[in-house]
Amino acid sequence: MELVDRVRLILTLTSLSIFTYYTFWVIILPFVNNDHFVHKYFLPQEYAIPISIYVAVALICFLSICIGYVMLESKKKKA
């Protein structure tokens, strides 16, 4: 298995794990009793929206930096 395939597999599994955790935390956990043992594995519900906002802002910043870098590099190649 090539390195690119391994990285792709790791990224896919990580994304799937985060999506599953967040979905369970936000959608299913509010319907579970507060004294159930599963609540100790999750953050309080108040953190769901701020975490989503911070991740979205970080992703937008990262994508903006990548696009800016590509634009600068393509401009250097033309000159």
NUPAMI-161244 format. One record per residue: y, x, z of N, C-alpha, C, O in turn; residue number from 0; residue in one letter. Coordinates in Angstrom, 3 decimals, decimal comma, m for minus. Atoms other than C-alpha are relative to their C-alpha. Layout:
<pts>
n.c2=Y n.c1=X n.c3=Z ca.c2=Y ca.c1=X ca.c3=Z c.c2=Y c.c1=X c.c3=Z o.c2=Y o.c1=X o.c3=Z resi=NUM resn=A
...
</pts>
This chain:
<pts>
n.c2=m1,178 n.c1=0,853 n.c3=0,000 ca.c2=0,000 ca.c1=0,000 ca.c3=0,000 c.c2=1,238 c.c1=0,897 c.c3=0,000 o.c2=1,347 o.c1=1,826 o.c3=0,799 resi=0 resn=M
n.c2=m1,205 n.c1=m0,812 n.c3=0,115 ca.c2=3,356 ca.c1=1,419 ca.c3=m1,009 c.c2=0,967 c.c1=m0,287 c.c3=1,142 o.c2=0,855 o.c1=m1,297 o.c3=1,836 resi=1 resn=E
n.c2=m0,989 n.c1=0,148 n.c3=m1,067 ca.c2=6,253 ca.c1=1,886 ca.c3=1,377 c.c2=0,845 c.c1=m1,248 c.c3=m0,200 o.c2=1,161 o.c1=m1,948 o.c3=0,762 resi=2 resn=L
n.c2=m0,826 n.c1=1,178 n.c3=0,283 ca.c2=8,290 ca.c1=m0,818 ca.c3=m0,349 c.c2=m0,744 c.c1=m1,275 c.c3=0,373 o.c2=m0,148 o.c1=m2,205 o.c3=0,916 resi=3 resn=V
n.c2=0,801 n.c1=1,169 n.c3=m0,351 ca.c2=5,450 ca.c1=m3,310 ca.c3=0,087 c.c2=m0,118 c.c1=m0,163 c.c3=1,511 o.c2=m0,099 o.c1=m1,284 o.c3=2,020 resi=4 resn=D
n.c2=0,081 n.c1=0,069 n.c3=m1,464 ca.c2=5,130 ca.c1=m2,433 ca.c3=3,774 c.c2=1,312 c.c1=m0,497 c.c3=0,597 o.c2=1,314 o.c1=m1,329 o.c3=1,504 resi=5 resn=R
n.c2=m1,312 n.c1=0,438 n.c3=m0,493 ca.c2=8,857 ca.c1=m2,857 ca.c3=4,355 c.c2=0,194 c.c1=m1,481 c.c3=m0,293 o.c2=0,686 o.c1=m2,231 o.c3=0,550 resi=6 resn=V
n.c2=m0,119 n.c1=1,418 n.c3=0,374 ca.c2=8,783 ca.c1=m6,169 ca.c3=2,490 c.c2=m0,845 c.c1=m0,874 c.c3=0,922 o.c2=m0,394 o.c1=m1,938 o.c3=1,346 resi=7 resn=R
n.c2=0,878 n.c1=0,749 n.c3=m0,897 ca.c2=5,853 ca.c1=m7,359 ca.c3=4,622 c.c2=0,585 c.c1=m0,074 c.c3=1,404 o.c2=0,571 o.c1=m1,134 o.c3=2,029 resi=8 resn=L
n.c2=m0,601 n.c1=m0,024 n.c3=m1,343 ca.c2=7,550 ca.c1=m6,293 ca.c3=7,862 c.c2=1,219 c.c1=m0,911 c.c3=0,061 o.c2=1,382 o.c1=m1,661 o.c3=1,023 resi=9 resn=I
n.c2=m1,182 n.c1=0,868 n.c3=0,024 ca.c2=10,806 ca.c1=m8,016 ca.c3=6,884 c.c2=m0,384 c.c1=m1,473 c.c3=m0,082 o.c2=0,240 o.c1=m2,311 o.c3=0,569 resi=10 resn=L
n.c2=0,450 n.c1=1,380 n.c3=0,116 ca.c2=8,966 ca.c1=m11,187 ca.c3=5,906 c.c2=m0,557 c.c1=m0,510 c.c3=1,322 o.c2=m0,220 o.c1=m1,613 o.c3=1,754 resi=11 resn=T
n.c2=0,576 n.c1=0,415 n.c3=m1,275 ca.c2=6,989 ca.c1=m11,322 ca.c3=9,145 c.c2=1,066 c.c1=m0,119 c.c3=1,092 o.c2=1,018 o.c1=m1,035 o.c3=1,913 resi=12 resn=L
n.c2=m1,084 n.c1=0,067 n.c3=m0,979 ca.c2=10,090 ca.c1=m10,590 ca.c3=11,223 c.c2=0,849 c.c1=m1,245 c.c3=m0,216 o.c2=1,177 o.c1=m1,944 o.c3=0,742 resi=13 resn=T
n.c2=m0,800 n.c1=1,185 n.c3=0,300 ca.c2=12,094 ca.c1=m13,300 ca.c3=9,473 c.c2=m0,739 c.c1=m1,280 c.c3=0,366 o.c2=m0,151 o.c1=m2,206 o.c3=0,925 resi=14 resn=S
n.c2=0,791 n.c1=1,171 n.c3=m0,330 ca.c2=9,279 ca.c1=m15,798 ca.c3=9,851 c.c2=m0,111 c.c1=m0,188 c.c3=1,508 o.c2=m0,056 o.c1=m1,314 o.c3=2,002 resi=15 resn=L
n.c2=0,084 n.c1=0,087 n.c3=m1,463 ca.c2=8,927 ca.c1=m14,975 ca.c3=13,551 c.c2=1,309 c.c1=m0,494 c.c3=0,610 o.c2=1,300 o.c1=m1,353 o.c3=1,492 resi=16 resn=S
n.c2=m1,303 n.c1=0,422 n.c3=m0,520 ca.c2=12,652 ca.c1=m15,356 ca.c3=14,216 c.c2=0,256 c.c1=m1,460 c.c3=m0,331 o.c2=0,737 o.c1=m2,210 o.c3=0,518 resi=17 resn=I
n.c2=m0,190 n.c1=1,392 n.c3=0,392 ca.c2=12,785 ca.c1=m18,622 ca.c3=12,272 c.c2=m0,851 c.c1=m0,936 c.c3=0,856 o.c2=m0,371 o.c1=m1,980 o.c3=1,297 resi=18 resn=F
n.c2=0,891 n.c1=0,830 n.c3=m0,813 ca.c2=9,788 ca.c1=m20,022 ca.c3=14,175 c.c2=0,497 c.c1=m0,094 c.c3=1,435 o.c2=0,523 o.c1=m1,181 o.c3=2,012 resi=19 resn=T
n.c2=m0,512 n.c1=m0,024 n.c3=m1,373 ca.c2=11,189 ca.c1=m18,970 ca.c3=17,561 c.c2=1,243 c.c1=m0,875 c.c3=0,125 o.c2=1,336 o.c1=m1,703 o.c3=1,031 resi=20 resn=Y
n.c2=m1,258 n.c1=0,742 n.c3=m0,080 ca.c2=14,649 ca.c1=m20,403 ca.c3=16,849 c.c2=m0,233 c.c1=m1,491 c.c3=m0,224 o.c2=0,372 o.c1=m2,318 o.c3=0,458 resi=21 resn=Y
n.c2=0,292 n.c1=1,406 n.c3=0,258 ca.c2=13,256 ca.c1=m23,651 ca.c3=15,422 c.c2=m0,639 c.c1=m0,652 c.c3=1,212 o.c2=m0,259 o.c1=m1,758 o.c3=1,597 resi=22 resn=T
n.c2=0,637 n.c1=0,538 n.c3=m1,202 ca.c2=11,021 ca.c1=m24,173 ca.c3=18,434 c.c2=1,003 c.c1=m0,131 c.c3=1,133 o.c2=0,987 o.c1=m1,120 o.c3=1,865 resi=23 resn=F
n.c2=m0,991 n.c1=m0,020 n.c3=m1,076 ca.c2=13,886 ca.c1=m23,295 ca.c3=20,793 c.c2=1,001 c.c1=m1,140 c.c3=m0,143 o.c2=1,340 o.c1=m1,797 o.c3=0,841 resi=24 resn=W
n.c2=m1,084 n.c1=0,959 n.c3=0,200 ca.c2=16,446 ca.c1=m25,632 ca.c3=19,230 c.c2=m0,512 c.c1=m1,416 c.c3=m0,225 o.c2=0,113 o.c1=m2,368 o.c3=0,242 resi=25 resn=V
n.c2=0,450 n.c1=1,338 n.c3=0,383 ca.c2=14,369 ca.c1=m28,553 ca.c3=17,922 c.c2=m1,053 c.c1=m0,565 c.c3=0,946 o.c2=m0,972 o.c1=m1,734 o.c3=1,322 resi=26 resn=I
n.c2=1,124 n.c1=0,529 n.c3=m0,774 ca.c2=11,219 ca.c1=m28,851 ca.c3=20,032 c.c2=0,225 c.c1=0,098 c.c3=1,500 o.c2=m0,136 o.c1=m0,820 o.c3=2,236 resi=27 resn=I
n.c2=m0,136 n.c1=m0,237 n.c3=m1,438 ca.c2=12,169 ca.c1=m27,424 ca.c3=23,433 c.c2=0,807 c.c1=m1,069 c.c3=0,751 o.c2=0,480 o.c1=m1,346 o.c3=1,905 resi=28 resn=L
n.c2=m0,704 n.c1=1,042 n.c3=m0,754 ca.c2=14,702 ca.c1=m30,141 ca.c3=24,356 c.c2=m0,873 c.c1=m1,205 c.c3=0,377 o.c2=m0,523 o.c1=m1,952 o.c3=1,290 resi=29 resn=P
n.c2=0,885 n.c1=1,126 n.c3=m0,293 ca.c2=11,834 ca.c1=m32,666 ca.c3=24,348 c.c2=m1,102 c.c1=0,355 c.c3=0,997 o.c2=m1,927 o.c1=m0,493 o.c3=1,337 resi=30 resn=F
n.c2=0,987 n.c1=m0,449 n.c3=m0,979 ca.c2=9,729 ca.c1=m30,610 ca.c3=26,794 c.c2=0,638 c.c1=m0,081 c.c3=1,380 o.c2=1,824 o.c1=0,212 o.c3=1,535 resi=31 resn=V
n.c2=m0,518 n.c1=0,101 n.c3=m1,368 ca.c2=10,119 ca.c1=m31,183 ca.c3=30,530 c.c2=0,568 c.c1=1,333 c.c3=0,471 o.c2=0,052 o.c1=2,396 o.c3=0,125 resi=32 resn=N
n.c2=m0,676 n.c1=m1,214 n.c3=m0,470 ca.c2=12,433 ca.c1=m28,702 ca.c3=32,266 c.c2=m0,858 c.c1=0,853 c.c3=0,931 o.c2=m0,629 o.c1=2,058 o.c3=1,033 resi=33 resn=N
n.c2=0,831 n.c1=m0,778 n.c3=m0,911 ca.c2=9,774 ca.c1=m27,658 ca.c3=34,782 c.c2=m1,246 c.c1=0,579 c.c3=m0,680 o.c2=m2,091 o.c1=1,178 o.c3=m0,014 resi=34 resn=D
n.c2=1,149 n.c1=m0,550 n.c3=0,735 ca.c2=7,263 ca.c1=m26,699 ca.c3=32,072 c.c2=0,137 c.c1=1,526 c.c3=m0,104 o.c2=1,246 o.c1=2,050 o.c3=m0,206 resi=35 resn=H
n.c2=m0,022 n.c1=m1,471 n.c3=m0,016 ca.c2=6,286 ca.c1=m22,999 ca.c3=32,011 c.c2=0,587 c.c1=0,608 c.c3=m1,275 o.c2=1,047 o.c1=1,749 o.c3=m1,250 resi=36 resn=F
n.c2=m0,459 n.c1=m0,556 n.c3=1,272 ca.c2=7,325 ca.c1=m22,563 ca.c3=28,368 c.c2=1,507 c.c1=0,288 c.c3=0,004 o.c2=1,979 o.c1=1,087 o.c3=m0,805 resi=37 resn=V
n.c2=m1,450 n.c1=m0,215 n.c3=m0,060 ca.c2=11,031 ca.c1=m22,687 ca.c3=29,316 c.c2=0,376 c.c1=1,410 c.c3=0,432 o.c2=1,476 o.c1=1,874 o.c3=0,132 resi=38 resn=H
n.c2=m0,349 n.c1=m1,353 n.c3=m0,438 ca.c2=10,862 ca.c1=m19,242 ca.c3=30,882 c.c2=m0,004 c.c1=1,014 c.c3=m1,144 o.c2=0,485 o.c1=2,130 o.c3=m0,969 resi=39 resn=K
n.c2=0,036 n.c1=m0,895 n.c3=1,151 ca.c2=10,283 ca.c1=m17,695 ca.c3=27,424 c.c2=1,200 c.c1=m0,161 c.c3=m0,931 o.c2=1,309 o.c1=0,555 o.c3=m1,927 resi=40 resn=Y
n.c2=m1,141 n.c1=0,285 n.c3=0,867 ca.c2=13,513 ca.c1=m19,063 ca.c3=25,936 c.c2=1,308 c.c1=0,081 c.c3=0,773 o.c2=1,350 o.c1=m0,153 o.c3=1,981 resi=41 resn=F
n.c2=m1,336 n.c1=m0,007 n.c3=m0,593 ca.c2=17,217 ca.c1=m18,642 ca.c3=26,586 c.c2=0,456 c.c1=m1,432 c.c3=0,238 o.c2=m0,122 o.c1=m2,363 o.c3=m0,324 resi=42 resn=L
n.c2=m0,547 n.c1=1,348 n.c3=m0,174 ca.c2=19,254 ca.c1=m21,615 ca.c3=27,825 c.c2=0,548 c.c1=m0,544 c.c3=m1,320 o.c2=0,938 o.c1=0,225 o.c3=m2,199 resi=43 resn=P
n.c2=m0,436 n.c1=0,661 n.c3=1,236 ca.c2=20,265 ca.c1=m24,124 ca.c3=25,136 c.c2=1,450 c.c1=0,310 c.c3=m0,354 o.c2=1,817 o.c1=0,240 o.c3=m1,527 resi=44 resn=Q
n.c2=m1,410 n.c1=m0,278 n.c3=0,256 ca.c2=23,952 ca.c1=m23,196 ca.c3=25,500 c.c2=0,209 c.c1=1,192 c.c3=m0,929 o.c2=1,264 o.c1=1,308 o.c3=m1,553 resi=45 resn=E
n.c2=m0,127 n.c1=m1,192 n.c3=0,830 ca.c2=23,313 ca.c1=m19,940 ca.c3=23,641 c.c2=m0,383 c.c1=m0,230 c.c3=m1,465 o.c2=m0,184 o.c1=0,662 o.c3=m2,289 resi=46 resn=Y
n.c2=0,499 n.c1=0,243 n.c3=1,358 ca.c2=21,902 ca.c1=m21,556 ca.c3=20,482 c.c2=1,110 c.c1=0,089 c.c3=m1,044 o.c2=0,949 o.c1=0,771 o.c3=m2,056 resi=47 resn=A
n.c2=m1,094 n.c1=0,003 n.c3=0,976 ca.c2=25,216 ca.c1=m22,140 ca.c3=18,691 c.c2=0,718 c.c1=1,353 c.c3=m0,046 o.c2=0,926 o.c1=1,872 o.c3=m1,144 resi=48 resn=I
n.c2=m0,674 n.c1=m1,308 n.c3=0,089 ca.c2=26,999 ca.c1=m18,878 ca.c3=19,690 c.c2=m0,855 c.c1=1,080 c.c3=m0,678 o.c2=m0,326 o.c1=1,895 o.c3=m1,433 resi=49 resn=P
n.c2=0,861 n.c1=m0,985 n.c3=0,647 ca.c2=23,999 ca.c1=m16,797 ca.c3=18,619 c.c2=m0,014 c.c1=m0,226 c.c3=m1,504 o.c2=0,057 o.c1=0,730 o.c3=m2,276 resi=50 resn=I
n.c2=m0,006 n.c1=0,310 n.c3=1,431 ca.c2=23,901 ca.c1=m18,582 ca.c3=15,262 c.c2=1,307 c.c1=0,436 c.c3=m0,653 o.c2=1,303 o.c1=0,979 o.c3=m1,758 resi=51 resn=S
n.c2=m1,309 n.c1=m0,369 n.c3=0,551 ca.c2=27,623 ca.c1=m18,014 ca.c3=14,737 c.c2=0,122 c.c1=1,515 c.c3=m0,108 o.c2=0,586 o.c1=2,022 o.c3=m1,129 resi=52 resn=I
n.c2=m0,084 n.c1=m1,457 n.c3=0,040 ca.c2=27,418 ca.c1=m14,308 ca.c3=15,628 c.c2=m0,886 c.c1=0,594 c.c3=m1,098 o.c2=m0,488 o.c1=1,539 o.c3=m1,779 resi=53 resn=Y
n.c2=0,893 n.c1=m0,490 n.c3=1,051 ca.c2=24,457 ca.c1=m13,775 ca.c3=13,314 c.c2=0,588 c.c1=m0,300 c.c3=m1,376 o.c2=0,517 o.c1=0,540 o.c3=m2,273 resi=54 resn=V
n.c2=m0,603 n.c1=0,353 n.c3=1,288 ca.c2=26,222 ca.c1=m15,605 ca.c3=10,474 c.c2=1,190 c.c1=0,903 c.c3=m0,318 o.c2=1,332 o.c1=1,357 o.c3=m1,453 resi=55 resn=A
n.c2=m1,156 n.c1=m0,879 n.c3=0,211 ca.c2=29,414 ca.c1=m13,560 ca.c3=10,920 c.c2=m0,464 c.c1=1,426 c.c3=m0,313 o.c2=0,093 o.c1=2,078 o.c3=m1,196 resi=56 resn=V
n.c2=0,523 n.c1=m1,343 n.c3=0,270 ca.c2=27,425 ca.c1=m10,313 ca.c3=11,048 c.c2=m0,595 c.c1=0,081 c.c3=m1,404 o.c2=m0,410 o.c1=1,080 o.c3=m2,099 resi=57 resn=A
n.c2=0,583 n.c1=0,023 n.c3=1,340 ca.c2=25,544 ca.c1=m11,285 ca.c3=7,889 c.c2=1,078 c.c1=m0,020 c.c3=m1,074 o.c2=0,964 o.c1=0,684 o.c3=m2,077 resi=58 resn=L
n.c2=m1,105 n.c1=0,058 n.c3=0,964 ca.c2=28,762 ca.c1=m12,153 ca.c3=6,048 c.c2=0,708 c.c1=1,350 c.c3=m0,073 o.c2=1,040 o.c1=1,813 o.c3=m1,164 resi=59 resn=I
n.c2=m0,626 n.c1=m1,331 n.c3=m0,005 ca.c2=30,330 ca.c1=m8,838 ca.c3=7,121 c.c2=m0,872 c.c1=1,022 c.c3=m0,716 o.c2=m0,368 o.c1=1,815 o.c3=m1,512 resi=60 resn=C
n.c2=0,915 n.c1=m0,933 n.c3=0,645 ca.c2=27,262 ca.c1=m6,890 ca.c3=6,028 c.c2=m0,022 c.c1=m0,208 c.c3=m1,511 o.c2=0,036 o.c1=0,758 o.c3=m2,272 resi=61 resn=F
n.c2=0,005 n.c1=0,277 n.c3=1,433 ca.c2=27,151 ca.c1=m8,626 ca.c3=2,651 c.c2=1,321 c.c1=0,385 c.c3=m0,650 o.c2=1,332 o.c1=0,887 o.c3=m1,774 resi=62 resn=L
n.c2=m1,306 n.c1=m0,392 n.c3=0,540 ca.c2=30,883 ca.c1=m8,074 ca.c3=2,144 c.c2=0,096 c.c1=1,513 c.c3=m0,161 o.c2=0,613 o.c1=1,998 o.c3=m1,168 resi=63 resn=S
n.c2=m0,013 n.c1=m1,464 n.c3=0,080 ca.c2=30,506 ca.c1=m4,361 ca.c3=2,871 c.c2=m0,883 c.c1=0,470 c.c3=m1,154 o.c2=m0,499 o.c1=1,373 o.c3=m1,897 resi=64 resn=I
n.c2=0,890 n.c1=m0,389 n.c3=1,105 ca.c2=27,559 ca.c1=m4,103 ca.c3=0,459 c.c2=0,634 c.c1=m0,293 c.c3=m1,349 o.c2=0,567 o.c1=0,540 o.c3=m2,253 resi=65 resn=C
n.c2=m0,647 n.c1=0,352 n.c3=1,267 ca.c2=29,451 ca.c1=m5,907 ca.c3=m2,310 c.c2=1,168 c.c1=0,935 c.c3=m0,272 o.c2=1,347 o.c1=1,385 o.c3=m1,404 resi=66 resn=I
n.c2=m1,107 n.c1=m0,929 n.c3=0,161 ca.c2=32,519 ca.c1=m3,746 ca.c3=m1,726 c.c2=m0,462 c.c1=1,385 c.c3=m0,391 o.c2=0,157 o.c1=2,034 o.c3=m1,234 resi=67 resn=G
n.c2=0,546 n.c1=m1,323 n.c3=0,325 ca.c2=30,430 ca.c1=m0,579 ca.c3=m1,839 c.c2=m0,474 c.c1=0,053 c.c3=m1,454 o.c2=m0,216 o.c1=1,026 o.c3=m2,163 resi=68 resn=Y
n.c2=0,487 n.c1=0,049 n.c3=1,379 ca.c2=28,776 ca.c1=m1,624 ca.c3=m5,107 c.c2=1,180 c.c1=m0,036 c.c3=m0,975 o.c2=1,140 o.c1=0,616 o.c3=m2,019 resi=69 resn=V
n.c2=m1,171 n.c1=0,059 n.c3=0,867 ca.c2=32,167 ca.c1=m2,469 ca.c3=m6,617 c.c2=0,684 c.c1=1,359 c.c3=m0,104 o.c2=1,083 o.c1=1,766 o.c3=m1,195 resi=70 resn=M
n.c2=m0,606 n.c1=m1,320 n.c3=0,032 ca.c2=33,598 ca.c1=0,919 ca.c3=m5,632 c.c2=m0,856 c.c1=0,994 c.c3=m0,782 o.c2=m0,322 o.c1=1,802 o.c3=m1,542 resi=71 resn=L
n.c2=0,883 n.c1=m0,918 n.c3=0,718 ca.c2=30,569 ca.c1=2,782 ca.c3=m6,962 c.c2=0,021 c.c1=m0,269 c.c3=m1,495 o.c2=m0,006 o.c1=0,667 o.c3=m2,293 resi=72 resn=E
n.c2=m0,032 n.c1=0,297 n.c3=1,439 ca.c2=30,671 ca.c1=0,944 ca.c3=m10,285 c.c2=1,340 c.c1=0,403 c.c3=m0,617 o.c2=1,413 o.c1=0,763 o.c3=m1,792 resi=73 resn=S
n.c2=m1,312 n.c1=m0,428 n.c3=0,486 ca.c2=34,380 ca.c1=1,707 ca.c3=m10,573 c.c2=0,031 c.c1=1,520 c.c3=m0,205 o.c2=0,653 o.c1=2,003 o.c3=m1,151 resi=74 resn=K
n.c2=0,050 n.c1=m1,453 n.c3=0,132 ca.c2=33,689 ca.c1=5,442 ca.c3=m10,021 c.c2=m0,797 c.c1=0,413 c.c3=m1,235 o.c2=m0,459 o.c1=1,403 o.c3=m1,884 resi=75 resn=K
n.c2=0,843 n.c1=m0,347 n.c3=1,148 ca.c2=31,010 ca.c1=5,465 ca.c3=m12,730 c.c2=0,763 c.c1=m0,223 c.c3=m1,309 o.c2=0,552 o.c1=0,515 o.c3=m2,272 resi=76 resn=K
n.c2=m0,765 n.c1=0,276 n.c3=1,218 ca.c2=33,417 ca.c1=3,967 ca.c3=m15,307 c.c2=1,052 c.c1=1,074 c.c3=m0,255 o.c2=1,374 o.c1=1,368 o.c3=m1,406 resi=77 resn=K
n.c2=m1,063 n.c1=m0,995 n.c3=0,141 ca.c2=36,066 ca.c1=6,619 ca.c3=m14,640 c.c2=m0,496 c.c1=1,354 c.c3=m0,406 o.c2=0,298 o.c1=2,282 o.c3=m0,559 resi=78 resn=A
</pts>
